[in-house]
Amino acid sequence: MKKKLIIIGSGGHAKSCIDIIEQQNNFKIFALVDVEKNLGRKICGYKVKYKDSDLINLRKKCSYAAVAIGQIHDVNPRLKSYLKLKKLRFKLPVFISKNSYISKRTKIGEGTFIFNGVVINPDAVIGKNCIINSKSLIEHDTTVGDNCHISTGAKLNGCVNVGNNSFIGSGSVIKNNIHIKKNSFIPMGSIIIK
């Protein structure tokens, strides 16, 4: 029997999350939650019927949740939702596309989404509440901190360390052994060699 799941967010990123959740086929989407102005919005056949203040009551009916809010310039909306779900003692599963390769020697934190075409090689560590977006590559021994977004087609070479709350833009390449400090914003197409 499928477990019930609450999704926070109803924008474009939520569509991609729903796709991966349905692909896994372990969860039934029970409710979409978003800000009040988005009540009634419909995405992927699901309607937003609840707002943040409803989460306390929803927790009585459902123990699993997923943050489906995107993260580019500002980590705070995604982080606040994650912390609220943790405070309410929701369980936040990891969702991994069947179309990705993830080494069995990789560690992945709760609430993280791994999208289509991702490759994560041995001894990589991915933090909590991360977005590892389509066709990104995370090489061996690389660490990605909590609340990070590794965007589409980004390449993190071996032994890279990405600090918490960081964004690595689409198509960026990070040379091996580079440390990216926390709260960093790396623009699309960047090449980081020092």
Rosetta silent file (secondary structure, phi, psi, omega in degrees, C-alpha in Angstrom):
SEQUENCE: MKKKLIIIGSGGHAKSCIDIIEQQNNFKIFALVDVEKNLGRKICGYKVKYKDSDLINLRKKCSYAAVAIGQIHDVNPRLKSYLKLKKLRFKLPVFISKNSYISKRTKIGEGTFIFNGVVINPDAVIGKNCIINSKSLIEHDTTVGDNCHISTGAKLNGCVNVGNNSFIGSGSVIKNNIHIKKNSFIPMGSIIIK
SCORE:     score description
SCORE:     0.000 S_00000001
   1 L     0.000  134.944 -178.565    0.000    0.000    0.000 S_00000001
   2 L   -72.472  144.542  176.966    1.313    3.444   -0.941 S_00000001
   3 E   -84.949  146.920  178.649    2.134    5.926    1.822 S_00000001
   4 E   -78.674  141.084 -176.123    0.406    9.314    1.821 S_00000001
   5 E  -134.448  135.314  173.566    2.610   12.313    1.011 S_00000001
   6 E  -100.464  136.884  177.880    2.109   16.078    1.356 S_00000001
   7 E  -112.669  131.682  176.462    3.875   18.357   -1.137 S_00000001
   8 E  -100.273  118.556  179.373    4.857   21.928   -0.286 S_00000001
   9 L   113.677  150.989 -179.929    4.848   24.196   -3.351 S_00000001
  10 L  -146.112   26.528  178.016    2.993   24.352   -6.664 S_00000001
  11 L   -91.790 -162.193 -178.923    5.346   26.094   -9.115 S_00000001
  12 H   -61.086  -39.219  179.452    7.401   24.743  -12.000 S_00000001
  13 H   -63.671  -36.112  179.157    9.822   22.913   -9.714 S_00000001
  14 H   -60.869  -34.912  177.425    6.897   21.122   -8.056 S_00000001
  15 H   -59.795  -45.031  179.148    5.952   19.662  -11.456 S_00000001
  16 H   -64.646  -38.764  178.218    9.389   18.055  -11.749 S_00000001
  17 H   -63.832  -45.645  179.297    9.147   16.764   -8.172 S_00000001
  18 H   -58.285  -40.174  178.874    5.711   15.229   -8.789 S_00000001
  19 H   -58.044  -44.746 -179.603    7.116   13.477  -11.860 S_00000001
  20 H   -70.119  -40.669  178.867    9.867   11.812   -9.786 S_00000001
  21 H   -60.680  -45.994  179.255    7.474   10.952   -6.942 S_00000001
  22 H   -66.406  -35.211  178.891    5.063    9.268   -9.352 S_00000001
  23 H   -62.239  -39.712  179.995    7.946    7.486  -11.070 S_00000001
  24 H   -67.255  -34.774  174.332    9.023    5.924   -7.748 S_00000001
  25 L    65.652   25.057  176.942    5.472    4.665   -7.175 S_00000001
  26 L  -102.651  -16.729 -173.971    5.890    4.357   -3.373 S_00000001
  27 E  -126.530  147.931  172.305    3.783    7.343   -2.372 S_00000001
  28 E  -106.260  126.564  179.750    0.290    8.662   -3.039 S_00000001
  29 E   -72.147  114.013 -174.038    0.111   12.457   -3.220 S_00000001
  30 E   -90.654  -37.806 -177.138   -2.360   13.325   -0.479 S_00000001
  31 E  -159.048  147.254  169.512   -2.277   17.141   -0.536 S_00000001
  32 E  -106.361  132.030 -178.706   -0.610   20.166   -2.126 S_00000001
  33 E  -121.129  134.533  178.121    0.191   23.040    0.240 S_00000001
  34 L  -155.112 -178.467  178.181    1.169   26.555   -0.849 S_00000001
  35 L   -66.177  159.464 -172.152    0.704   30.227    0.018 S_00000001
  36 H   -56.981  -38.594 -177.092   -2.865   31.517    0.144 S_00000001
  37 H   -64.398  -17.437 -179.905   -2.748   33.303   -3.239 S_00000001
  38 H   -97.942    3.275  176.492   -2.096   29.920   -4.927 S_00000001
  39 L   -58.858  133.763 -178.727   -5.110   28.134   -3.430 S_00000001
  40 L    94.300  -15.535  177.586   -7.089   26.537   -6.249 S_00000001
  41 L   -63.291  144.818 -179.690   -4.082   26.290   -8.589 S_00000001
  42 E  -121.930  129.171  174.934   -3.875   22.954  -10.381 S_00000001
  43 E  -135.512  136.989  177.328   -0.644   21.244  -11.453 S_00000001
  44 L    50.854   32.293  178.433   -0.128   17.768  -12.888 S_00000001
  45 L    85.789    1.582  179.582   -3.734   16.932  -12.076 S_00000001
  46 E  -112.125  143.956 -177.509   -3.458   17.939   -8.391 S_00000001
  47 E  -109.024  139.247  174.858   -5.162   20.960   -6.831 S_00000001
  48 E   -76.654  112.852 -177.863   -3.741   23.233   -4.108 S_00000001
  49 E  -115.606   -8.853 -173.305   -6.308   22.966   -1.327 S_00000001
  50 E  -132.654  154.532  174.177   -4.248   23.854    1.741 S_00000001
  51 L  -116.525  174.288 -174.772   -1.978   26.618    3.053 S_00000001
  52 H   -52.174  -39.505 -177.651    0.887   26.513    5.590 S_00000001
  53 H   -65.638  -14.289  178.293   -1.410   27.045    8.564 S_00000001
  54 H   -84.240   -8.962 -173.280   -3.181   23.765    7.676 S_00000001
  55 H   -61.994  -34.181 -179.585   -0.019   21.677    8.173 S_00000001
  56 H   -60.240  -45.776  178.837   -0.695   21.037   11.882 S_00000001
  57 H   -71.866  -36.921  178.637   -4.021   19.357   11.050 S_00000001
  58 H   -63.553  -31.236 -179.362   -2.624   17.616    7.965 S_00000001
  59 H   -61.910  -28.479  178.754    0.096   16.064   10.143 S_00000001
  60 L   -69.034  -22.004 -176.829   -2.625   14.107   11.977 S_00000001
  61 L  -104.682  -14.957 -171.298   -3.578   12.428    8.684 S_00000001
  62 L  -150.857  136.818 -177.960   -0.180   12.060    7.018 S_00000001
  63 L  -109.161   -3.504 -179.010    3.382   11.546    8.257 S_00000001
  64 E  -114.464  143.614  178.426    5.380   12.093    5.032 S_00000001
  65 E  -147.940  161.040  178.227    6.109   15.368    3.253 S_00000001
  66 E  -140.515  137.051  175.177    8.320   16.794    0.503 S_00000001
  67 E   -88.412  116.906 -178.271    9.540   20.339   -0.147 S_00000001
  68 L  -117.761   40.266  177.078    8.911   21.084   -3.827 S_00000001
  69 L  -102.308  130.657  179.843    9.955   24.743   -3.793 S_00000001
  70 L   -70.764  170.924 -177.936   12.742   25.711   -6.170 S_00000001
  71 L  -147.383  110.404  173.540   15.912   27.503   -5.105 S_00000001
  72 L  -122.379  -82.536 -176.335   17.902   29.955   -7.192 S_00000001
  73 L   -81.337  -21.855 -171.662   18.649   33.346   -5.615 S_00000001
  74 L  -136.541  116.360  179.694   17.078   32.702   -2.205 S_00000001
  75 L   -77.981  -18.458 -167.911   17.363   29.563   -0.100 S_00000001
  76 H   -61.146  -44.427  179.579   14.988   30.896    2.603 S_00000001
  77 H   -58.822  -43.067  179.331   11.535   29.828    1.269 S_00000001
  78 H   -67.209  -44.614 -179.082   12.745   26.265    0.808 S_00000001
  79 H   -64.655  -43.333  179.306   14.664   26.208    4.098 S_00000001
  80 H   -60.818  -41.936  178.265   11.750   27.658    6.114 S_00000001
  81 H   -63.618  -43.483  178.658    9.401   24.988    4.736 S_00000001
  82 H   -58.927  -48.647 -177.373   11.906   22.245    5.548 S_00000001
  83 H   -65.098  -36.497  177.593   12.357   23.486    9.134 S_00000001
  84 H   -64.934  -42.974  177.983    8.590   23.792    9.642 S_00000001
  85 H   -63.077  -39.296  178.385    8.063   20.210    8.461 S_00000001
  86 H   -65.236  -41.388  179.432   10.824   19.012   10.800 S_00000001
  87 H   -61.502  -35.933  178.787    9.256   20.882   13.720 S_00000001
  88 L   -84.563    4.206  176.197    5.950   19.114   12.996 S_00000001
  89 L    64.421   34.013  169.523    7.838   15.787   12.883 S_00000001
  90 L   -71.905  150.756  170.252    7.108   14.962    9.276 S_00000001
  91 E   -91.898  134.450 -178.211    9.323   12.331    7.648 S_00000001
  92 L  -115.493   99.235 -177.912   11.084   13.650    4.531 S_00000001
  93 L   -68.673  161.953  168.848   11.973   10.845    2.109 S_00000001
  94 L   -90.584  135.257  177.478   14.743   10.955   -0.485 S_00000001
  95 E  -117.904  124.141 -176.169   13.425   10.844   -4.049 S_00000001
  96 E  -126.384  125.939  176.837   15.712    9.525   -6.784 S_00000001
  97 L   -60.734  140.644  174.455   14.875    9.301  -10.470 S_00000001
  98 L   -68.007  -14.289 -178.474   15.058    5.806  -11.934 S_00000001
  99 L   -95.360   20.279  178.398   16.898    7.450  -14.823 S_00000001
 100 L  -118.157  160.431  172.549   19.934    8.382  -12.718 S_00000001
 101 E  -112.243  119.014  178.701   23.036    6.485  -11.611 S_00000001
 102 E  -122.776  119.659  178.541   23.783    6.747   -7.905 S_00000001
 103 L   -59.470  143.328  176.958   26.701    4.754   -6.481 S_00000001
 104 L   -67.291  -11.980  179.258   25.761    2.469   -3.603 S_00000001
 105 L   -96.122   17.596  178.401   28.669    4.137   -1.766 S_00000001
 106 L   -99.510  142.798  174.303   26.935    7.522   -1.784 S_00000001
 107 E  -108.359  133.078 -177.414   25.236    9.041    1.280 S_00000001
 108 E  -129.800  127.602 -178.064   22.140   11.181    0.694 S_00000001
 109 L   -78.399  160.423 -176.965   20.389   13.287    3.347 S_00000001
 110 L   -58.404  148.970  174.016   16.645   13.392    3.998 S_00000001
 111 L    77.286    4.599 -177.775   14.380   15.494    1.838 S_00000001
 112 L   -87.188  141.686  174.759   16.747   15.538   -1.138 S_00000001
 113 E  -110.615  131.879  175.604   15.505   15.183   -4.730 S_00000001
 114 E  -119.806  118.467 -170.068   17.720   13.673   -7.434 S_00000001
 115 L   -93.507 -172.514 -171.340   16.362   14.274  -10.920 S_00000001
 116 L   -65.856  139.036  173.185   16.741   12.607  -14.332 S_00000001
 117 L    76.003   12.046  179.271   20.139   11.810  -15.800 S_00000001
 118 L   -77.524  143.662  171.713   22.157   12.568  -12.658 S_00000001
 119 E  -121.992  124.713  174.473   25.408   10.685  -12.005 S_00000001
 120 E  -126.097  119.408 -173.004   26.766   10.505   -8.446 S_00000001
 121 L   -95.325  173.942 -168.047   29.961    8.504   -8.031 S_00000001
 122 L   -55.363  145.317  173.922   31.450    6.639   -5.009 S_00000001
 123 L    63.443   19.453  168.344   31.944    8.243   -1.603 S_00000001
 124 L   -78.111  149.722  177.452   30.061   11.407   -2.484 S_00000001
 125 E  -126.643  123.552  179.660   27.987   12.869    0.347 S_00000001
 126 E  -112.449  130.038 -176.053   24.818   14.860   -0.398 S_00000001
 127 L   -74.730 -169.374 -179.656   23.242   16.847    2.426 S_00000001
 128 L   -82.104  150.037  170.562   19.656   17.278    3.552 S_00000001
 129 L    57.537   41.765 -179.840   16.976   19.167    1.610 S_00000001
 130 L  -102.692  158.727  169.834   19.014   19.417   -1.607 S_00000001
 131 E  -114.294  116.059  173.927   18.060   19.656   -5.266 S_00000001
 132 E  -109.898   99.299 -165.238   20.379   17.664   -7.522 S_00000001
 133 L   -83.570  170.387 -170.376   18.964   18.697  -10.849 S_00000001
 134 L   -51.083  136.275  173.895   18.789   16.941  -14.213 S_00000001
 135 L    61.105   20.865  173.862   22.009   15.756  -15.899 S_00000001
 136 L   -83.012  156.114 -179.319   24.317   17.053  -13.170 S_00000001
 137 E  -123.268  124.898  175.069   27.501   15.113  -12.315 S_00000001
 138 E  -120.349  113.334 -173.167   28.870   14.768   -8.801 S_00000001
 139 L   -81.524  175.056 -177.560   32.199   12.977   -8.791 S_00000001
 140 L   -53.619  143.937  172.495   33.841   10.733   -6.187 S_00000001
 141 L    62.360   18.049  177.355   34.586   12.094   -2.702 S_00000001
 142 L   -91.696  142.276  178.751   32.622   15.296   -3.285 S_00000001
 143 E  -117.602  127.683  174.452   30.524   16.741   -0.471 S_00000001
 144 E  -112.713  122.211 -177.071   27.426   18.858   -1.056 S_00000001
 145 L   -69.693 -176.916  179.363   26.136   20.568    2.099 S_00000001
 146 L   -69.934  150.544  172.047   22.560   20.921    3.288 S_00000001
 147 L    59.777   39.031  179.116   19.988   23.033    1.391 S_00000001
 148 L  -105.244  153.156  172.874   21.998   23.227   -1.829 S_00000001
 149 E  -121.227  112.814  173.182   20.795   23.335   -5.429 S_00000001
 150 E   -97.674  108.289 -167.721   23.121   21.758   -7.983 S_00000001
 151 L   -80.299  177.110 -172.781   21.480   22.947  -11.170 S_00000001
 152 L   -55.206  129.033  174.040   21.016   21.291  -14.557 S_00000001
 153 L    70.448    9.538  177.269   24.166   19.990  -16.226 S_00000001
 154 L   -71.564  147.949 -179.871   26.540   21.228  -13.505 S_00000001
 155 E  -125.020  118.081  176.366   29.742   19.213  -13.053 S_00000001
 156 E  -109.640  112.057 -177.647   31.432   18.883   -9.675 S_00000001
 157 L   -76.733 -179.978 -172.389   34.745   17.071  -10.040 S_00000001
 158 L   -57.560  141.488  172.769   36.421   14.880   -7.418 S_00000001
 159 L    63.392   24.682  172.504   36.878   16.073   -3.834 S_00000001
 160 L   -77.385  148.191  175.739   34.866   19.282   -4.288 S_00000001
 161 E  -127.652  119.085  179.879   33.207   20.640   -1.149 S_00000001
 162 E  -108.119  121.283 -178.893   30.082   22.793   -1.492 S_00000001
 163 L   -69.872  161.948 -179.293   29.015   24.656    1.663 S_00000001
 164 L   -53.262  150.529  170.772   25.468   24.720    3.002 S_00000001
 165 L    64.219   28.610 -176.511   22.761   26.848    1.330 S_00000001
 166 L  -103.292  156.893  176.801   24.647   27.218   -1.956 S_00000001
 167 E  -122.973  126.704  175.702   23.485   27.366   -5.569 S_00000001
 168 E  -112.573  115.084 -171.769   25.595   26.038   -8.452 S_00000001
 169 L   -70.026  161.710 -178.690   24.193   27.300  -11.770 S_00000001
 170 L   -53.386  135.375  174.585   23.369   25.293  -14.875 S_00000001
 171 L    72.741    5.999  178.898   26.349   24.097  -16.885 S_00000001
 172 L   -72.345  151.349  177.304   28.921   25.211  -14.302 S_00000001
 173 E  -125.364  124.750  178.692   32.137   23.233  -13.923 S_00000001
 174 E  -110.617  119.481 -179.971   33.935   23.052  -10.571 S_00000001
 175 L   -62.282  153.893  179.265   37.568   21.837  -10.712 S_00000001
 176 L   -58.700  150.710  176.163   38.613   19.024   -8.369 S_00000001
 177 L    66.989   17.001  178.729   39.616   19.884   -4.771 S_00000001
 178 L   -89.129  140.104  174.603   37.783   23.243   -4.798 S_00000001
 179 E  -107.233  121.468  175.954   35.971   24.442   -1.661 S_00000001
 180 E  -100.321  118.854 -175.725   32.832   26.539   -2.254 S_00000001
 181 L   -67.399  160.902 -179.194   31.971   28.469    0.912 S_00000001
 182 L   -62.577  155.147  179.919   28.463   28.326    2.401 S_00000001
 183 L    62.142   26.628  179.816   25.726   30.623    1.040 S_00000001
 184 L   -83.577  150.461  172.745   27.503   30.875   -2.328 S_00000001
 185 E  -124.164  110.271  179.321   25.786   31.710   -5.607 S_00000001
 186 E  -102.622  113.017 -175.678   27.659   30.385   -8.654 S_00000001
 187 L   -64.815  160.299  178.395   26.074   31.788  -11.855 S_00000001
 188 L   -52.598  136.834  174.123   25.115   29.660  -14.834 S_00000001
 189 L    76.253   11.610 -179.248   28.040   28.550  -17.017 S_00000001
 190 L   -72.208  149.212  171.999   30.763   29.383  -14.487 S_00000001
 191 E  -120.430  112.956 -174.910   34.132   27.644  -14.562 S_00000001
 192 E  -106.100  112.953 -177.093   35.660   27.534  -11.079 S_00000001
 193 L  -118.032   -5.650  175.981   39.348   26.588  -11.044 S_00000001
 194 L  -155.638    0.000    0.000   40.551   28.232   -7.795 S_00000001
